[in-house]
Amino acid sequence: MLLASKVNNLTEIILSMKRQSFGRKSEKFNPDQLNIFELLGLEDNTVAIVDSDDIPDGAKQAKKNPRKPKGKALSGLPVKEVHYNPDSTVCPICGKEMHEIAPTVINELVYIPAQIYIKKSIFHNFACFNQHKDCDESNNDHLKIYHSSQPVPVTLFEKSAASPAFVAHTAYDLLKKCVPLYRQEKAYKDMGYNISRTLLSNWLWRSMNEYLRFIVDKMRHDFLRLSFIHLDETELKVLEEVKRGTRNSDSYVWIGMSGEIEDKQMAIYSYGPGRSINELKKMLIIDGEHFSGTAVTDGYTVYDNYTDFSGHAGCWAHYSSRIIILDKLTSAFI
C-alpha cells in the first residue's frame, strides 16, 4: 500500500509538470463541474447553467453581428469642404444664365503624413551705440538690449532640441501603441531622419525624472493611505544584470492595485532584484509611513511576514486555478 501511494503521488507530480510545461494555459472549467457554492452548502444566484436542449425552439436565435448604420463608419472625423464651380454659368447654347441643381458629392479620406522638422527660432537683438550718456558703449551697466516681445519657446531640457510635443509622441507610441524604440528609430530612418533609440530613451528617462517623478511620489503616498489593495509579483528577465553577472536568476516586478471600493484608482509598479520581504517593504513603507489596510494576495509566504496588514485576504482567481489543476490530475468532477 505504501509503495502504491508513492507511485500515485509521483504520477500526479509528473502529470502536473507536463501540463504546466506543455498543456494549455487557459483556465476553462468543465461545464458539468459542480458549483463550488453547492459544495459549501451556500446558495449562489449569480450563475445559472442551462442546457441548450432545454431551451424552446422559438427562443433559440442565431447570433447576428451588429451592423453599424450606413454612413456612420467615418463619423466623428473633421470634414474639409472643397467647392468646384464651372468656369462659366452661362449656357453655351442659348447664352442665358443657368440654374444650379443638386451637386455631385464625393467623399475621400485624406491622410497627411506626420511632419518632423527643426524649428530654429532666431530672436534678433538690438542695442543703441549712439553717443549718449545712457548709451555709452564703454559703460556696460547702461547698455540696454532690445529684442522681440515674442515669448521664448520653452524647452524640456537645457541646450536640447527635445520639445514637449515630440517627447509626448514618443511616449504615446511606446506605451499606448506598444511600438518599441528600435522600431521608432527604424521608422524615422525610413523617412530619412537620423534619430537614434538612445536619444529617444534618454529624453524619456529625463522627462520621467525631471517632470513626472513628483507625480509618482504623490501616488505612492496615496497608495499607502488606501484601505483595500491587491498585491502580486511576476518574474522579469533583466539582460543588463545578467551581462554584469550580478544576477543569474529572474528579477521581479511587484504590482499594487487599489481595490474597486477605493475612490482613487491606481496601479503602482516596483522593480526588485529579489522576492524577499525587503522588496515588499519598498512598496508598502515610504519615509516611515506604512500601509495598514487589507491586502488581497496569492498566498505567497512573504505577504504573511508583513505584520502591518489589518487584514490579509486570499485571491479567488488563484484558488480557482488550484481547483482546475486538481480536476485535471484526478480526471474527476469536484
BALOBA-1460 file (C-alpha; in Angstrom, 3 decimals):
// residues 334
<rec num="1" residu="m" x="0.000" y="0.000" z="0.000"/>
<rec num="2" residu="l" x="2.811" y="2.373" z="0.865"/>
<rec num="3" residu="l" x="4.546" y="1.707" z="-2.441"/>
<rec num="4" residu="a" x="1.307" y="2.200" z="-4.393"/>
<rec num="5" residu="s" x="0.684" y="5.501" z="-2.609"/>
<rec num="6" residu="k" x="4.158" y="6.761" z="-3.501"/>
<rec num="7" residu="v" x="3.676" y="5.695" z="-7.123"/>
<rec num="8" residu="n" x="0.380" y="7.592" z="-7.291"/>
<rec num="9" residu="n" x="1.944" y="10.717" z="-5.792"/>
<rec num="10" residu="l" x="4.847" y="10.651" z="-8.213"/>
<rec num="11" residu="t" x="2.468" y="10.068" z="-11.112"/>
<rec num="12" residu="e" x="0.417" y="13.104" z="-10.115"/>
<rec num="13" residu="i" x="3.590" y="15.210" z="-9.841"/>
<rec num="14" residu="i" x="4.746" y="14.134" z="-13.307"/>
<rec num="15" residu="l" x="1.323" y="14.833" z="-14.814"/>
<rec num="16" residu="s" x="1.225" y="18.257" z="-13.156"/>
<rec num="17" residu="m" x="4.687" y="19.147" z="-14.503"/>
<rec num="18" residu="k" x="3.742" y="18.004" z="-18.001"/>
<rec num="19" residu="r" x="0.546" y="20.026" z="-18.014"/>
<rec num="20" residu="q" x="2.340" y="23.123" z="-16.746"/>
<rec num="21" residu="s" x="5.051" y="22.807" z="-19.398"/>
<rec num="22" residu="f" x="3.131" y="21.558" z="-22.421"/>
<rec num="23" residu="g" x="-0.554" y="21.941" z="-21.591"/>
<rec num="24" residu="r" x="-2.936" y="24.755" z="-22.420"/>
<rec num="25" residu="k" x="-2.604" y="27.839" z="-20.273"/>
<rec num="26" residu="s" x="-6.255" y="28.854" z="-20.353"/>
<rec num="27" residu="e" x="-8.284" y="28.096" z="-17.257"/>
<rec num="28" residu="k" x="-11.547" y="26.612" z="-18.568"/>
<rec num="29" residu="f" x="-13.932" y="24.804" z="-16.263"/>
<rec num="30" residu="n" x="-15.769" y="21.679" z="-17.260"/>
<rec num="31" residu="p" x="-19.415" y="22.720" z="-17.871"/>
<rec num="32" residu="d" x="-20.578" y="19.631" z="-15.909"/>
<rec num="33" residu="q" x="-18.429" y="20.551" z="-12.902"/>
<rec num="34" residu="l" x="-20.356" y="21.108" z="-9.673"/>
<rec num="35" residu="n" x="-20.690" y="24.616" z="-8.362"/>
<rec num="36" residu="i" x="-18.293" y="25.421" z="-5.523"/>
<rec num="37" residu="f" x="-21.101" y="27.145" z="-3.610"/>
<rec num="38" residu="e" x="-23.110" y="23.927" z="-3.666"/>
<rec num="39" residu="l" x="-20.178" y="22.091" z="-2.094"/>
<rec num="40" residu="l" x="-20.063" y="24.646" z="0.716"/>
<rec num="41" residu="g" x="-23.798" y="24.450" z="1.285"/>
<rec num="42" residu="l" x="-24.363" y="28.005" z="0.103"/>
<rec num="43" residu="e" x="-26.824" y="29.420" z="-2.375"/>
<rec num="44" residu="d" x="-25.469" y="31.180" z="-5.423"/>
<rec num="45" residu="n" x="-27.996" y="33.003" z="-7.535"/>
<rec num="46" residu="t" x="-25.453" y="34.746" z="-9.698"/>
<rec num="47" residu="v" x="-24.679" y="31.872" z="-12.096"/>
<rec num="48" residu="a" x="-27.136" y="29.604" z="-13.819"/>
<rec num="49" residu="i" x="-26.101" y="26.817" z="-16.210"/>
<rec num="50" residu="v" x="-28.850" y="25.959" z="-18.681"/>
<rec num="51" residu="d" x="-28.646" y="23.148" z="-21.177"/>
<rec num="52" residu="s" x="-29.295" y="24.333" z="-24.710"/>
<rec num="53" residu="d" x="-31.655" y="21.369" z="-25.280"/>
<rec num="54" residu="d" x="-33.952" y="22.689" z="-22.553"/>
<rec num="55" residu="i" x="-34.499" y="25.985" z="-24.392"/>
<rec num="56" residu="p" x="-37.669" y="26.072" z="-26.529"/>
<rec num="57" residu="d" x="-37.108" y="26.164" z="-30.261"/>
<rec num="58" residu="g" x="-38.797" y="29.533" z="-30.532"/>
<rec num="59" residu="a" x="-36.371" y="31.022" z="-28.020"/>
<rec num="60" residu="k" x="-33.277" y="29.922" z="-29.945"/>
<rec num="61" residu="q" x="-31.960" y="32.691" z="-32.111"/>
<rec num="62" residu="a" x="-28.832" y="32.741" z="-34.159"/>
<rec num="63" residu="k" x="-26.309" y="35.348" z="-33.126"/>
<rec num="64" residu="k" x="-26.074" y="38.220" z="-35.523"/>
<rec num="65" residu="n" x="-23.178" y="40.560" z="-35.744"/>
<rec num="66" residu="p" x="-24.450" y="44.055" z="-35.019"/>
<rec num="67" residu="r" x="-24.012" y="46.232" z="-38.067"/>
<rec num="68" residu="k" x="-23.319" y="49.887" z="-37.812"/>
<rec num="69" residu="p" x="-25.694" y="52.188" z="-39.662"/>
<rec num="70" residu="k" x="-24.540" y="53.068" z="-43.133"/>
<rec num="71" residu="g" x="-22.570" y="56.279" z="-43.186"/>
<rec num="72" residu="k" x="-21.603" y="56.070" z="-39.508"/>
<rec num="73" residu="a" x="-18.285" y="54.267" z="-40.010"/>
<rec num="74" residu="l" x="-16.350" y="57.514" z="-40.506"/>
<rec num="75" residu="s" x="-18.423" y="59.669" z="-38.189"/>
<rec num="76" residu="g" x="-16.528" y="62.000" z="-35.910"/>
<rec num="77" residu="l" x="-13.827" y="62.879" z="-38.421"/>
<rec num="78" residu="p" x="-13.403" y="66.521" z="-39.365"/>
<rec num="79" residu="v" x="-14.696" y="67.488" z="-42.802"/>
<rec num="80" residu="k" x="-12.974" y="69.929" z="-45.097"/>
<rec num="81" residu="e" x="-15.172" y="71.050" z="-47.972"/>
<rec num="82" residu="v" x="-13.671" y="71.997" z="-51.326"/>
<rec num="83" residu="h" x="-16.085" y="73.521" z="-53.832"/>
<rec num="84" residu="y" x="-15.527" y="73.342" z="-57.585"/>
<rec num="85" residu="n" x="-17.586" y="75.601" z="-59.881"/>
<rec num="86" residu="p" x="-17.666" y="75.545" z="-63.675"/>
<rec num="87" residu="d" x="-15.677" y="78.188" z="-65.470"/>
<rec num="88" residu="s" x="-18.893" y="79.862" z="-66.635"/>
<rec num="89" residu="t" x="-22.522" y="79.616" z="-65.532"/>
<rec num="90" residu="v" x="-23.804" y="80.863" z="-68.908"/>
<rec num="91" residu="c" x="-25.368" y="78.268" z="-71.186"/>
<rec num="92" residu="p" x="-23.081" y="77.818" z="-74.220"/>
<rec num="93" residu="i" x="-26.124" y="77.062" z="-76.433"/>
<rec num="94" residu="c" x="-28.699" y="79.745" z="-75.616"/>
<rec num="95" residu="g" x="-26.428" y="82.192" z="-73.827"/>
<rec num="96" residu="k" x="-28.710" y="82.537" z="-70.767"/>
<rec num="97" residu="e" x="-27.775" y="82.112" z="-67.076"/>
<rec num="98" residu="m" x="-28.016" y="78.527" z="-65.869"/>
<rec num="99" residu="h" x="-29.566" y="77.388" z="-62.562"/>
<rec num="100" residu="e" x="-27.697" y="75.246" z="-60.019"/>
<rec num="101" residu="i" x="-29.094" y="71.763" z="-59.431"/>
<rec num="102" residu="a" x="-28.136" y="69.002" z="-56.969"/>
<rec num="103" residu="p" x="-24.325" y="68.839" z="-56.660"/>
<rec num="104" residu="t" x="-22.203" y="65.758" z="-57.098"/>
<rec num="105" residu="v" x="-20.573" y="64.934" z="-53.725"/>
<rec num="106" residu="i" x="-17.549" y="62.630" z="-53.480"/>
<rec num="107" residu="n" x="-16.153" y="61.728" z="-50.043"/>
<rec num="108" residu="e" x="-12.443" y="60.931" z="-49.908"/>
<rec num="109" residu="l" x="-10.493" y="60.009" z="-46.798"/>
<rec num="110" residu="v" x="-7.250" y="62.006" z="-46.859"/>
<rec num="111" residu="y" x="-4.146" y="61.073" z="-44.891"/>
<rec num="112" residu="i" x="-1.379" y="63.612" z="-44.347"/>
<rec num="113" residu="p" x="1.869" y="62.018" z="-43.071"/>
<rec num="114" residu="a" x="3.436" y="63.470" z="-39.955"/>
<rec num="115" residu="q" x="5.999" y="66.190" z="-40.488"/>
<rec num="116" residu="i" x="9.197" y="66.360" z="-38.486"/>
<rec num="117" residu="y" x="11.479" y="69.349" z="-38.721"/>
<rec num="118" residu="i" x="13.715" y="71.521" z="-36.566"/>
<rec num="119" residu="k" x="12.178" y="74.842" z="-35.705"/>
<rec num="120" residu="k" x="15.029" y="77.304" z="-35.370"/>
<rec num="121" residu="s" x="13.804" y="80.397" z="-33.512"/>
<rec num="122" residu="i" x="16.117" y="83.387" z="-34.112"/>
<rec num="123" residu="f" x="15.479" y="86.361" z="-31.874"/>
<rec num="124" residu="h" x="17.173" y="89.470" z="-33.263"/>
<rec num="125" residu="n" x="18.532" y="91.725" z="-30.557"/>
<rec num="126" residu="f" x="19.244" y="95.440" z="-30.891"/>
<rec num="127" residu="a" x="21.370" y="97.802" z="-28.815"/>
<rec num="128" residu="c" x="21.962" y="101.525" z="-29.080"/>
<rec num="129" residu="f" x="25.561" y="102.671" z="-29.506"/>
<rec num="130" residu="n" x="24.874" y="106.350" z="-30.119"/>
<rec num="131" residu="q" x="26.931" y="108.960" z="-28.327"/>
<rec num="132" residu="h" x="24.672" y="109.437" z="-25.336"/>
<rec num="133" residu="k" x="25.400" y="109.320" z="-21.663"/>
<rec num="134" residu="d" x="22.918" y="106.469" z="-21.160"/>
<rec num="135" residu="c" x="24.016" y="104.624" z="-24.295"/>
<rec num="136" residu="d" x="27.756" y="104.834" z="-23.850"/>
<rec num="137" residu="e" x="29.387" y="101.705" z="-25.222"/>
<rec num="138" residu="s" x="32.134" y="101.852" z="-22.611"/>
<rec num="139" residu="n" x="29.635" y="101.607" z="-19.763"/>
<rec num="140" residu="n" x="28.056" y="98.183" z="-19.999"/>
<rec num="141" residu="d" x="25.863" y="98.828" z="-16.980"/>
<rec num="142" residu="h" x="23.814" y="101.271" z="-19.004"/>
<rec num="143" residu="l" x="23.800" y="99.260" z="-22.242"/>
<rec num="144" residu="k" x="20.217" y="98.202" z="-22.987"/>
<rec num="145" residu="i" x="19.375" y="95.354" z="-25.348"/>
<rec num="146" residu="y" x="16.042" y="95.407" z="-27.134"/>
<rec num="147" residu="h" x="14.509" y="92.250" z="-28.553"/>
<rec num="148" residu="s" x="11.191" y="90.894" z="-29.757"/>
<rec num="149" residu="s" x="8.260" y="90.726" z="-27.378"/>
<rec num="150" residu="q" x="7.520" y="87.211" z="-28.617"/>
<rec num="151" residu="p" x="7.931" y="84.731" z="-25.720"/>
<rec num="152" residu="v" x="10.932" y="82.438" z="-25.900"/>
<rec num="153" residu="p" x="9.926" y="78.814" z="-26.695"/>
<rec num="154" residu="v" x="10.029" y="76.548" z="-23.665"/>
<rec num="155" residu="t" x="12.385" y="73.572" z="-23.993"/>
<rec num="156" residu="l" x="12.259" y="70.460" z="-21.870"/>
<rec num="157" residu="f" x="15.961" y="70.352" z="-21.150"/>
<rec num="158" residu="e" x="18.692" y="72.943" z="-21.274"/>
<rec num="159" residu="k" x="20.602" y="73.016" z="-24.563"/>
<rec num="160" residu="s" x="18.438" y="70.254" z="-26.020"/>
<rec num="161" residu="a" x="16.249" y="70.161" z="-29.105"/>
<rec num="162" residu="a" x="13.658" y="67.967" z="-27.382"/>
<rec num="163" residu="s" x="10.223" y="69.561" z="-27.487"/>
<rec num="164" residu="p" x="7.231" y="68.593" z="-25.306"/>
<rec num="165" residu="a" x="5.253" y="67.542" z="-28.390"/>
<rec num="166" residu="f" x="7.964" y="65.219" z="-29.745"/>
<rec num="167" residu="v" x="8.669" y="63.515" z="-26.399"/>
<rec num="168" residu="a" x="4.937" y="63.099" z="-25.756"/>
<rec num="169" residu="h" x="4.550" y="61.496" z="-29.197"/>
<rec num="170" residu="t" x="7.440" y="59.114" z="-28.459"/>
<rec num="171" residu="a" x="5.924" y="58.121" z="-25.113"/>
<rec num="172" residu="y" x="2.484" y="57.622" z="-26.697"/>
<rec num="173" residu="d" x="3.870" y="55.307" z="-29.390"/>
<rec num="174" residu="l" x="5.875" y="53.356" z="-26.823"/>
<rec num="175" residu="l" x="3.344" y="52.993" z="-24.006"/>
<rec num="176" residu="k" x="-0.040" y="53.264" z="-25.697"/>
<rec num="177" residu="k" x="0.612" y="51.792" z="-29.156"/>
<rec num="178" residu="c" x="3.325" y="49.366" z="-27.905"/>
<rec num="179" residu="v" x="5.871" y="50.444" z="-30.535"/>
<rec num="180" residu="p" x="9.371" y="49.812" z="-29.108"/>
<rec num="181" residu="l" x="12.076" y="52.409" z="-29.532"/>
<rec num="182" residu="y" x="14.066" y="50.365" z="-32.038"/>
<rec num="183" residu="r" x="11.048" y="50.273" z="-34.340"/>
<rec num="184" residu="q" x="10.528" y="54.009" z="-33.912"/>
<rec num="185" residu="e" x="14.184" y="54.500" z="-34.818"/>
<rec num="186" residu="k" x="13.704" y="52.395" z="-37.950"/>
<rec num="187" residu="a" x="10.585" y="54.356" z="-38.898"/>
<rec num="188" residu="y" x="12.496" y="57.631" z="-38.677"/>
<rec num="189" residu="k" x="15.344" y="56.118" z="-40.685"/>
<rec num="190" residu="d" x="12.898" y="55.114" z="-43.412"/>
<rec num="191" residu="m" x="11.791" y="58.755" z="-43.506"/>
<rec num="192" residu="g" x="15.412" y="59.856" z="-43.903"/>
<rec num="193" residu="y" x="15.946" y="61.097" z="-40.339"/>
<rec num="194" residu="n" x="18.774" y="60.033" z="-38.052"/>
<rec num="195" residu="i" x="17.094" y="59.831" z="-34.640"/>
<rec num="196" residu="s" x="18.612" y="57.026" z="-32.578"/>
<rec num="197" residu="r" x="16.835" y="54.939" z="-29.993"/>
<rec num="198" residu="t" x="19.458" y="56.009" z="-27.442"/>
<rec num="199" residu="l" x="18.445" y="59.628" z="-27.869"/>
<rec num="200" residu="l" x="14.757" y="58.747" z="-27.554"/>
<rec num="201" residu="s" x="15.425" y="56.691" z="-24.441"/>
<rec num="202" residu="n" x="17.431" y="59.481" z="-22.807"/>
<rec num="203" residu="w" x="14.691" y="62.020" z="-23.449"/>
<rec num="204" residu="l" x="12.052" y="59.732" z="-21.960"/>
<rec num="205" residu="w" x="14.189" y="58.991" z="-18.916"/>
<rec num="206" residu="r" x="14.966" y="62.634" z="-18.262"/>
<rec num="207" residu="s" x="11.336" y="63.609" z="-18.699"/>
<rec num="208" residu="m" x="10.297" y="60.999" z="-16.175"/>
<rec num="209" residu="n" x="12.897" y="62.060" z="-13.621"/>
<rec num="210" residu="e" x="12.501" y="65.814" z="-14.004"/>
<rec num="211" residu="y" x="8.758" y="66.161" z="-14.597"/>
<rec num="212" residu="l" x="6.880" y="63.002" z="-13.581"/>
<rec num="213" residu="r" x="8.795" y="61.915" z="-10.500"/>
<rec num="214" residu="f" x="6.759" y="64.097" z="-8.144"/>
<rec num="215" residu="i" x="3.517" y="62.604" z="-9.532"/>
<rec num="216" residu="v" x="4.777" y="59.075" z="-8.870"/>
<rec num="217" residu="d" x="5.817" y="60.033" z="-5.333"/>
<rec num="218" residu="k" x="2.365" y="61.504" z="-4.678"/>
<rec num="219" residu="m" x="0.704" y="58.326" z="-5.994"/>
<rec num="220" residu="r" x="2.896" y="56.125" z="-3.815"/>
<rec num="221" residu="h" x="1.967" y="58.070" z="-0.672"/>
<rec num="222" residu="d" x="-1.728" y="58.000" z="-1.636"/>
<rec num="223" residu="f" x="-1.409" y="54.247" z="-2.171"/>
<rec num="224" residu="l" x="-0.327" y="53.761" z="1.441"/>
<rec num="225" residu="r" x="-3.459" y="55.550" z="2.650"/>
<rec num="226" residu="l" x="-5.837" y="53.170" z="0.864"/>
<rec num="227" residu="s" x="-7.875" y="50.702" z="2.878"/>
<rec num="228" residu="f" x="-8.058" y="47.860" z="0.331"/>
<rec num="229" residu="i" x="-5.371" y="46.828" z="-2.186"/>
<rec num="230" residu="h" x="-4.291" y="43.906" z="-4.374"/>
<rec num="231" residu="l" x="-0.652" y="42.753" z="-4.454"/>
<rec num="232" residu="d" x="1.191" y="40.401" z="-6.780"/>
<rec num="233" residu="e" x="4.632" y="39.846" z="-8.278"/>
<rec num="234" residu="t" x="5.893" y="38.358" z="-11.537"/>
<rec num="235" residu="e" x="9.243" y="37.313" z="-12.941"/>
<rec num="236" residu="l" x="11.213" y="39.609" z="-15.225"/>
<rec num="237" residu="k" x="14.404" y="38.785" z="-17.103"/>
<rec num="238" residu="v" x="16.804" y="41.745" z="-16.946"/>
<rec num="239" residu="l" x="19.548" y="41.360" z="-19.520"/>
<rec num="240" residu="e" x="21.799" y="44.074" z="-18.100"/>
<rec num="241" residu="e" x="22.032" y="42.295" z="-14.753"/>
<rec num="242" residu="v" x="22.907" y="39.044" z="-16.484"/>
<rec num="243" residu="k" x="25.606" y="40.807" z="-18.525"/>
<rec num="244" residu="r" x="27.118" y="42.325" z="-15.387"/>
<rec num="245" residu="g" x="26.999" y="38.959" z="-13.682"/>
<rec num="246" residu="t" x="25.118" y="40.319" z="-10.675"/>
<rec num="247" residu="r" x="22.130" y="38.033" z="-11.122"/>
<rec num="248" residu="n" x="21.754" y="34.582" z="-12.612"/>
<rec num="249" residu="s" x="18.027" y="34.246" z="-11.933"/>
<rec num="250" residu="d" x="14.994" y="36.286" z="-12.797"/>
<rec num="251" residu="s" x="14.193" y="39.570" z="-11.137"/>
<rec num="252" residu="y" x="10.670" y="40.570" z="-10.176"/>
<rec num="253" residu="v" x="8.175" y="43.313" z="-10.820"/>
<rec num="254" residu="w" x="5.830" y="43.966" z="-7.913"/>
<rec num="255" residu="i" x="2.426" y="45.492" z="-8.587"/>
<rec num="256" residu="g" x="-0.063" y="47.032" z="-6.221"/>
<rec num="257" residu="m" x="-3.579" y="47.984" z="-7.334"/>
<rec num="258" residu="s" x="-6.293" y="49.826" z="-5.478"/>
<rec num="259" residu="g" x="-9.494" y="47.960" z="-4.692"/>
<rec num="260" residu="e" x="-12.732" y="48.599" z="-6.530"/>
<rec num="261" residu="i" x="-14.204" y="50.343" z="-3.483"/>
<rec num="262" residu="e" x="-11.477" y="52.994" z="-3.442"/>
<rec num="263" residu="d" x="-12.168" y="56.478" z="-4.799"/>
<rec num="264" residu="k" x="-8.587" y="56.821" z="-6.032"/>
<rec num="265" residu="q" x="-7.915" y="54.134" z="-8.631"/>
<rec num="266" residu="m" x="-4.231" y="53.499" z="-9.302"/>
<rec num="267" residu="a" x="-1.627" y="50.875" z="-10.098"/>
<rec num="268" residu="i" x="1.889" y="51.073" z="-8.633"/>
<rec num="269" residu="y" x="4.806" y="49.096" z="-10.096"/>
<rec num="270" residu="s" x="8.075" y="48.415" z="-8.291"/>
<rec num="271" residu="y" x="11.133" y="46.596" z="-9.615"/>
<rec num="272" residu="g" x="13.239" y="44.435" z="-7.326"/>
<rec num="273" residu="p" x="16.141" y="42.031" z="-7.862"/>
<rec num="274" residu="g" x="14.559" y="39.535" z="-5.478"/>
<rec num="275" residu="r" x="11.356" y="38.224" z="-3.957"/>
<rec num="276" residu="s" x="12.073" y="38.855" z="-0.285"/>
<rec num="277" residu="i" x="10.196" y="40.852" z="2.333"/>
<rec num="278" residu="n" x="12.577" y="43.780" z="1.769"/>
<rec num="279" residu="e" x="11.277" y="44.277" z="-1.779"/>
<rec num="280" residu="l" x="7.695" y="44.256" z="-0.478"/>
<rec num="281" residu="k" x="8.564" y="46.856" z="2.144"/>
<rec num="282" residu="k" x="9.956" y="49.155" z="-0.550"/>
<rec num="283" residu="m" x="6.407" y="49.420" z="-1.907"/>
<rec num="284" residu="l" x="4.490" y="49.493" z="1.377"/>
<rec num="285" residu="i" x="6.817" y="51.594" z="3.548"/>
<rec num="286" residu="i" x="7.870" y="55.084" z="2.425"/>
<rec num="287" residu="d" x="9.568" y="57.651" z="4.674"/>
<rec num="288" residu="g" x="8.302" y="55.908" z="7.800"/>
<rec num="289" residu="e" x="4.708" y="55.708" z="6.534"/>
<rec num="290" residu="h" x="3.286" y="52.171" z="6.498"/>
<rec num="291" residu="f" x="0.367" y="50.608" z="4.697"/>
<rec num="292" residu="s" x="-2.010" y="49.284" z="7.338"/>
<rec num="293" residu="g" x="-5.112" y="48.264" z="5.365"/>
<rec num="294" residu="t" x="-6.344" y="44.987" z="3.899"/>
<rec num="295" residu="a" x="-4.363" y="43.261" z="1.143"/>
<rec num="296" residu="v" x="-5.504" y="40.554" z="-1.278"/>
<rec num="297" residu="t" x="-2.646" y="38.258" z="-2.348"/>
<rec num="298" residu="d" x="-1.990" y="34.861" z="-3.896"/>
<rec num="299" residu="g" x="-0.874" y="33.315" z="-0.600"/>
<rec num="300" residu="y" x="2.886" y="33.746" z="-1.073"/>
<rec num="301" residu="t" x="4.557" y="33.403" z="2.347"/>
<rec num="302" residu="v" x="6.328" y="36.767" z="2.130"/>
<rec num="303" residu="y" x="2.991" y="38.553" z="2.468"/>
<rec num="304" residu="d" x="2.391" y="36.729" z="5.762"/>
<rec num="305" residu="n" x="5.644" y="38.183" z="7.088"/>
<rec num="306" residu="y" x="4.382" y="41.745" z="6.666"/>
<rec num="307" residu="t" x="2.873" y="42.455" z="10.078"/>
<rec num="308" residu="d" x="1.173" y="45.808" z="9.399"/>
<rec num="309" residu="f" x="-1.772" y="44.386" z="7.445"/>
<rec num="310" residu="s" x="-5.055" y="44.889" z="9.256"/>
<rec num="311" residu="g" x="-6.436" y="42.091" z="7.113"/>
<rec num="312" residu="h" x="-4.979" y="39.540" z="4.694"/>
<rec num="313" residu="a" x="-7.393" y="38.051" z="2.140"/>
<rec num="314" residu="g" x="-6.869" y="35.307" z="-0.410"/>
<rec num="315" residu="c" x="-7.338" y="35.638" z="-4.160"/>
<rec num="316" residu="w" x="-10.248" y="33.669" z="-5.631"/>
<rec num="317" residu="a" x="-8.603" y="33.594" z="-9.060"/>
<rec num="318" residu="h" x="-5.607" y="31.690" z="-7.689"/>
<rec num="319" residu="y" x="-7.921" y="29.448" z="-5.688"/>
<rec num="320" residu="s" x="-9.884" y="28.510" z="-8.791"/>
<rec num="321" residu="s" x="-6.673" y="27.702" z="-10.666"/>
<rec num="322" residu="r" x="-5.784" y="25.174" z="-7.965"/>
<rec num="323" residu="i" x="-9.196" y="23.557" z="-8.430"/>
<rec num="324" residu="i" x="-8.568" y="23.310" z="-12.173"/>
<rec num="325" residu="i" x="-5.209" y="21.626" z="-11.575"/>
<rec num="326" residu="l" x="-6.814" y="19.111" z="-9.223"/>
<rec num="327" residu="d" x="-9.583" y="18.499" z="-11.754"/>
<rec num="328" residu="k" x="-7.029" y="17.717" z="-14.449"/>
<rec num="329" residu="l" x="-4.970" y="15.441" z="-12.215"/>
<rec num="330" residu="t" x="-7.799" y="13.394" z="-10.815"/>
<rec num="331" residu="s" x="-9.892" y="13.438" z="-14.028"/>
<rec num="332" residu="a" x="-12.961" y="13.681" z="-11.839"/>
<rec num="333" residu="f" x="-15.522" y="16.376" z="-11.125"/>
<rec num="334" residu="i" x="-15.083" y="18.326" z="-7.909"/>
